[in-house]
Amino acid sequence: MKFTTQTLQEIMPLLEDILQTQTKIYFEVLNPDLFHAYAGSEVKRGGITYIYRGLKSWIDLAEILHCKMHVPERMTEDTLRITYQKLSSDSFHADAKQEEKYGIDSTFAEIHKMQEPAFFHYYRQALQNVTLSKRKSILNLGVNRADEFTVIKACLSKEAYESTHFVGIDHCKSAISYAKREFPENNVHFYAKDLNEMNSLNLGKFDLLISIGTLQSPSINFKPFFMQLVQNYLNKDAAIILGFPNSRWIDTEMIYGAKVPNYAMSELGHLFSDVMFCKKYLQQKRYRVTITGKHYIFLTATKIGQA
């Protein structure tokens, strides 16, 4: 199968139909390195007319079709062979053991978000936006194995890190045990606790609140819980980093668009509703709020008048 002047309107339905019965698709396309053009431009090579598409177009299409794209192989002087492999339905989202769904022996533990550029870039950007060096106490809700703290530690000098107080809370006991082994320092504390019961810990107030993909959990009444966090756990000039999932992992691949109950497609209404609630509430509290990201939406908030 070779694509030359076929439009995307022709290509997508064809590949979708094939994936109904096959797990791999092979097709031949123009080598995009031969031209510098916008997708959809007509170009000629070896007497053949092609519709140009860059490599990123084929990668994006693979993700939309829930496929893994293999490294392209050279077919001729002018063309490449692209292979799409259909992803299986394996996903930590469907793990049966709910209590340890995010535990150290779970499928989730095999995921390393900080190695995904689409996640790491925006998290690092959020840390820069809150002026990390000024935050002397940091609370992470849904800390799991403390990947967020690992990045923070690498960003700070030894002296700054040791003078910062870190607290992480997660309901998963095995993940907390792992985090404690990774961070044995006296300035880092972890608690295996249901977030709805965290008031019993008497933690005090913090300069930075981080919570990635946790506050929207079914067990949390999101809006009142978030408001009480701001009121009871943050110092006057504190900052906030929230991460809202807009992706899911399927068979080792991070796929854009979170799955929503009762929808066959990714639907962003609930996500935007929660993000905008937080933004408006924080603006009323005189926070400057920025919203960034793609596969995860990052809300970053700093008090107006603070760097």
JOWO-V199041 format. One record per residue. SS is DSSP state (~ for helix, > for strand, _ for the rest). PHI is phi in whole degrees, -180 to 180 (NA if undefined). OMEGA is omega in degrees with one decimal (none if undefined). Layout:
ss,phi,omega
SS,PHI,OMEGA
SS,PHI,OMEGA
This chain:
ss,phi,omega
_,NA,-176.9
>,-128,177.7
_,-106,178.7
_,-121,-178.4
_,-107,178.5
_,-67,177.4
_,-84,177.2
~,-63,177.7
~,-65,175.7
~,-89,-173.6
~,-70,-174.2
~,-61,179.1
~,-61,179.2
~,-64,-179.9
~,-67,177.2
~,-61,178.9
~,-64,-178.8
~,-64,-178.0
~,-69,175.5
_,-67,-175.0
_,-125,-178.0
_,-126,179.4
_,-99,177.6
>,-134,176.2
>,-129,175.8
>,-121,175.2
>,-152,-175.1
>,-105,-179.5
>,-139,175.6
>,-63,173.3
_,-66,-174.1
~,-68,179.2
~,-70,-177.4
~,-80,-177.0
_,-138,172.8
_,-123,-171.6
_,-153,174.2
_,-80,175.7
_,-58,-179.2
_,99,178.6
_,-71,175.3
>,-84,178.4
>,-132,179.3
>,-124,178.9
>,-149,-179.9
_,59,178.8
_,80,-179.4
>,-111,176.6
>,-89,178.8
>,-127,163.3
>,-92,-173.7
_,-75,169.3
_,-143,177.0
_,-75,-180.0
~,-60,-179.2
~,-63,177.4
~,-61,-179.8
~,-72,176.0
~,-66,178.5
~,-62,-179.5
~,-65,177.9
~,-60,179.9
~,-64,179.7
~,-62,-179.9
_,-86,-178.1
_,58,178.0
>,-127,169.5
>,-96,178.9
>,-95,177.2
_,-79,176.8
_,-63,-178.6
_,-60,178.2
>,-111,178.0
>,-72,177.8
_,-98,178.2
_,-135,177.5
_,-61,-173.1
_,-113,-171.1
>,-130,176.8
>,-123,170.4
>,-103,178.8
>,-107,177.9
>,-118,171.2
>,-107,174.9
>,-114,-177.3
>,-65,178.4
_,-75,175.2
_,-76,-178.9
_,-87,-179.1
_,-60,-178.8
_,-162,176.8
~,-65,-178.9
~,-60,-176.7
~,-104,179.4
_,-57,-174.4
_,-75,-175.9
_,-80,-172.4
_,-61,-175.5
_,-63,179.5
_,-112,177.7
_,-57,-179.6
_,-111,-176.7
_,-75,-172.4
_,-69,177.5
_,-102,-177.2
_,-89,173.7
_,-62,-179.9
~,-58,-177.8
~,-66,178.2
~,-81,-178.2
_,-90,179.5
_,-124,-175.4
~,-58,-176.1
~,-70,174.7
~,-97,175.1
_,-97,-178.8
~,-54,-178.4
~,-66,174.8
~,-99,-172.4
~,-59,-177.1
~,-57,-175.5
~,-76,174.8
~,-68,177.7
~,-62,177.2
~,-61,178.6
~,-64,177.5
~,-62,176.9
~,-67,-177.7
~,-66,-178.7
_,-93,-178.6
_,51,-171.2
~,-53,-175.1
~,-63,-179.5
~,-88,-173.5
_,-94,-174.5
_,-97,175.0
>,-146,-172.5
>,-129,177.9
>,-113,178.7
>,-118,179.8
>,-99,-171.8
_,81,-170.1
_,-71,-176.5
_,50,-176.5
_,-91,171.5
_,77,176.4
~,-59,-179.8
~,-63,178.1
~,-69,178.3
~,-61,178.8
~,-67,179.9
~,-61,-179.8
~,-59,-179.7
~,-70,-178.9
~,-81,-173.9
_,-99,170.5
_,-68,-179.9
~,-58,-178.4
~,-67,-179.5
~,-66,179.1
~,-63,-176.7
~,-68,179.5
_,-94,179.7
_,-102,179.8
>,-96,-178.4
>,-113,174.0
>,-133,176.8
>,-126,-179.5
>,-127,176.2
>,-156,-179.6
_,-76,-173.9
_,-86,-174.1
~,-67,-177.2
~,-68,177.8
~,-67,178.6
~,-66,177.2
~,-61,176.9
~,-63,-179.4
~,-60,179.0
~,-63,177.8
~,-69,-179.4
~,-75,-177.8
_,-127,-178.5
_,-82,-175.8
_,-63,-177.0
_,-71,-178.5
_,-91,-178.9
>,-122,-178.1
>,-131,179.6
>,-126,179.6
>,-134,172.1
>,-87,-171.1
_,-153,169.4
_,-67,-177.0
~,-61,178.0
~,-69,-179.5
~,-113,-173.6
~,-68,179.0
~,-60,-178.5
~,-70,-178.3
~,-82,179.4
_,51,-171.8
_,-81,-174.0
_,86,-175.6
_,-117,-170.7
>,-131,178.2
>,-89,-178.6
>,-147,173.6
>,-108,175.9
>,-123,171.8
>,-151,-175.8
>,-113,173.0
_,66,-175.3
_,-120,-170.4
_,-67,177.7
_,-93,178.4
_,-61,-177.5
_,-57,-177.0
_,-80,-176.8
_,-109,172.8
_,-82,-161.4
~,-52,-170.4
~,-65,178.2
~,-65,179.1
~,-65,-179.9
~,-64,-179.5
~,-63,180.0
~,-71,173.5
~,-63,-178.7
~,-64,-176.2
~,-73,-169.0
~,-109,-172.0
~,-121,-176.4
>,-118,172.0
>,-68,-172.7
>,-57,-176.3
>,-109,-176.3
>,-71,177.2
>,-122,-175.2
>,-138,170.2
>,-128,176.4
>,-117,175.7
>,-117,-179.0
>,-110,-177.1
>,-62,170.1
_,-127,-177.8
>,-163,173.5
>,-153,179.0
>,-97,176.6
>,-127,174.9
_,51,176.2
_,80,-177.3
>,-105,173.2
>,-85,-174.6
>,-108,-179.3
>,-63,174.6
_,98,179.3
_,-74,177.3
>,-79,-179.0
_,-115,178.4
_,-55,176.6
_,72,176.2
_,-126,175.7
_,-77,-177.5
_,-114,173.0
>,-76,-178.1
_,-125,-167.7
_,-97,-174.7
~,-60,-178.4
~,-65,178.6
~,-59,-178.4
~,-65,178.8
~,-61,-179.4
~,-69,179.4
~,-62,-177.5
~,-71,174.8
~,-61,179.8
~,-62,-179.0
~,-61,-178.0
~,-65,-180.0
~,-63,-178.9
~,-70,176.3
~,-64,175.2
~,-64,178.3
_,-90,177.7
_,67,171.2
>,-103,167.9
>,-91,-171.8
>,-119,172.9
>,-122,179.7
>,-126,-176.3
>,-136,173.0
>,103,-178.6
_,-146,178.0
_,-72,165.7
>,-125,175.9
>,-93,-178.2
>,-103,172.3
>,-104,-179.9
>,-119,-176.4
>,-134,174.7
>,-133,179.6
>,-67,178.4
_,-63,-175.8
_,100,177.3
_,-104,179.1
_,-66,none
